[in-house]
Amino acid sequence: MTVMSFPDPRLAKLNGFSVELDEAKQRADIVLQRPPLNVIEMPQRDQIRLVFEALDEDERVRIIVLRAVGEHFSSGGNIKGFLEASPEHVSKLAWNMAAPARCSKPVIAANRGYCFGVGFEISLACDFRIVSETCQYALPEQKLGQIPGSGGSARLQKMVGITRTKDIVMRSKRIPGKQAYEWGVATECVADDKLEAATDALVDELLTFSPIAQRTAKKLLNDTEDSTLAIAIELEGHCYSRLRQSHDFKEGVEAFHAKRPAKFTGT
């Protein structure tokens, strides 16, 4: 992998993280690098959003991985920074941390150790969460006299329901990786020393699919999460119809009948 740089002057010096590109794998990694706890600072949130937007436009990148160095993904935000930030800046927190969800490409979060506060919230905005058995998810803001402010309680409630979300949010309760998997929060739970291998395997699997079909599926699922069943089915039909005209669908059908691997181009 090579360390990426960006033409945007706001990304000339990254705050507490780096971005690595494996062009052969069409993979970009956003790596939190402020050990031991990888605390996420206020300016870092703005930069992370900008990086996701840049990677979304980069034709070399198919899959994005969000991970961290060390034994903890992130203990959360810089607590003092909340008091120093302006109300206007704080109001952007949820928008910045929703960048993985807005990104059209698949985004994988690799979580181990502490994954608290904003670390949990940005992971919830990703499409896949691979967790190690050491992972602990938590939204501990009640201990500060506050509530989650970057979409955490809202996204979690959609996944596990109001009863479990109240238990987690109102009691600042920690959820181990295995339980997160059983509850449907995590995509997969693996031994700590298998986290990287499991992440790599998911990247390799996702690369076998059509990029345009993946982008369509992600947007459709995100857009219909709050819709009625009738509207969701209607939108699904429109998306299916558009993909029916794609080169990738034609290639997929021909490859199926020829009993060969499909060679998708994303068109």
N, C-alpha and C positions, 0 to 999 in steps of 0.2 A: 504494500500500500504506500501511496505517496501523500504527503500532507498538502491539502488544498489551500489555495489563496483565492481571494475574491476581489474583483475590481471595485466593488462598493467601498468607499472610504470608511464607512461605518463599521466595516469588517476587517479593517487593516490590522487591528490587533484584537484577537478574540479573548474574551474575558472568561477564563476558567474552563475552557474547552478547546478542542481541536476538531478538525474535519479531515478525514482520510478517505482517499479514493483508490479503489481497486478497479481500474478500468477494464481489465480482462473479465472480471466478475460482474461488471456494471453495478457496482456496489459502493455506496458512500456511508461512512461511519461518523456519526457525531459522538465524540468521546468526552464525557465530563472528566476534567483533570484538575480537581482541587482536593486531593486526598488530605486527610484520611476519610472525610465525610462528604466531600464533593458538594459543599454548600453552594447553592445557586443564588447569585447576587442579582440585584435589580437590573443593571445594564445588560447582564448576561441574557436575561429573558428577551429583551429586544433583539439582541444579536441572534439568538436561537431562532426566532421567528424569521428573520431576514435570511438566515442560512437555509431553512426549510424552503423558503420561497425561491432561493437561488438554485437549490438542488432540484426543485420541481421543474425548473426550466432547462436544466442541464441534460442534454441528450445522451451523455455518457452514462447517466445514472438510471438504473431500473428499480433498485431496491435501496431503502435507507434503513440503517440500523442505529438505534440510540442506545449507547452503553456507557460504562464508566470504568475508570481504573480503580484498582484496590478492592477491598472486601465489602464496600458499601456503595450502592448506586448513588444515593443522595439522602442526607438527613433532612433536606428541605431548604427553605430560603434563609437568607441572612436576616435574622429577626430584627436587628437594629435598623436595617434598611427600610423596613415598613414604616417606621416613624419618620425617617428622613425623606421619604418619597412624597411627592405632591399627590393630592387626591386624584388629579387628572391622570397621573402616571399609574397609580394603583388601579384605576378603573380599566386599564388596558391589560391587566394581568391575565384574565381569562382568554382574551383574544390572542395574546402571544402564545400561551400554552396550548391553544387549540390548533396551532400550526400543523402538527402531524395529521390531524383529522382533515384539515383543508387541503393538504398536499394530495395530489392526484395519484401518487405512487404508493405502493405498499410500504408501511413503516413498521419495523419490529423493535420493541423495547426488550433489552436483556437486563433483567433485574436480579441482583443478589444483595444480601445484607439489608441495611436500612434503606427503605424506599418510602420516605415520609413527606407529608406536605406537598409542595410543588413537584417533588420527585415522583410521587405517586400520581399527581394530577396530570403531568405531561405524559406519563406512561399510560394512563387511562385514555388519553387522546390518540394513542397509537393503535394500529390495527391488530397487532399480535403482541402478547406479553409472554416471553419465555422467562420463567423464574427458576432460581435454584432453591434448594430446600432450606437455605439460610435466609431467604428473602422474608422480610417483614414489611407489610403494607400498613400505613397508618395515616390518618388525617388528625393530627394532634392539636389543631388550632384552638379547641375549647380550653386547653391549658393556658392559653395566652389571653383568654377573654375574647376570642374571635371565632369566626367560622371559616371554612375553606373558601378561598376567593378566586381560584383559577379553574373552576368547573368540576372540582372533585366530587362534591356531594351530589351534584346534578347527574354527572355521568355514572357514578356508582349506583345511584337509585335506579337508573335504567337497567343496570346489569343484575342487581341482586334484590331489588325491591325496597320498599320504605322501611320495613321492620329491621332488616339487617343494616341498612344504611344509618338509621337512627342509632343502632347499637354501636356502630363504628364511629360515627361523627360525634354523637352527644356524650360518648364515654371515652373518646380518644383511644379507642381500642385497636390493638395491633392484630393483624391478620397474617398468620404464617403462610408461606408459599404454597404448601400442600392444601391448606384450607381455601386459599384463593383459587386454586385450580378446581377444587371440588365445587366451589360456588360459581364457577364460570367466569371469574375475573381474569384468571391466567389461562393462556392457551395451552401451556405445557409446564410441568414441574419436573425438574431433573436434579440429579446430584450436583453439588456445587462445582465439581471438577468437570462436569459435562456441559456446563452452560454455553461455552463458546462453540463446542461441537454441535449442540442442538440448534444454536442460532445459525451456524454455517449451513446446516442441513436444510433449515427452513428457507434460507436465501436461495440455495441451489434448487429447491423444489419450486419456489415461486418463479424462478427464471425459466422454467419449462413451459409456462403458460403464456398466452397472448397478452402483451402489454395493454392493448386497447380493451380487451375483455376485462382485464383486472381493473383498469381505471374506471370502466363503466360499472362494474360490480360494486366497487368501493363507493362511488358517488351515489348509485342507486340505494344502497343499504343505508348510507348516512342520511340521504334526503328523505327516505321513507320511514325512518325510525319513529317519528312522531305522527305519521299519517294514519288514516283509517286503512283497513284491509282493502277496501275497494280502490282507493287511490293508489295504494302500493302496487296492486295487481295491474292497474292501468299504466302506471309508469314503467313497471317491469316489461309490459308488452311493447311499449314504445322503444325502450332500450334494446329489447330483443330484435325488434324490427330493424333498427339502425345497424346493429351488429351483423344482421343477415346480409348486408351489402358489403361487408368488409372482406378484404383479402385474407385476413387471418381465419375467418370462418370457412371460407372456401378451401384454404390450405388444411384446416383441421379435418374437414370432411374427407378430402382426398387422402390425407395421411391415414385416417382411420380405415378407409377401405383398402388402402395399399399395405396396411399393417406395418407402417414405418413411423418413426418419430416426426412430429410436425415441426416445421421450421417457420416460426412466427416472426413477422416483421413489425408488428404494431400498426399495421395499416388496414 
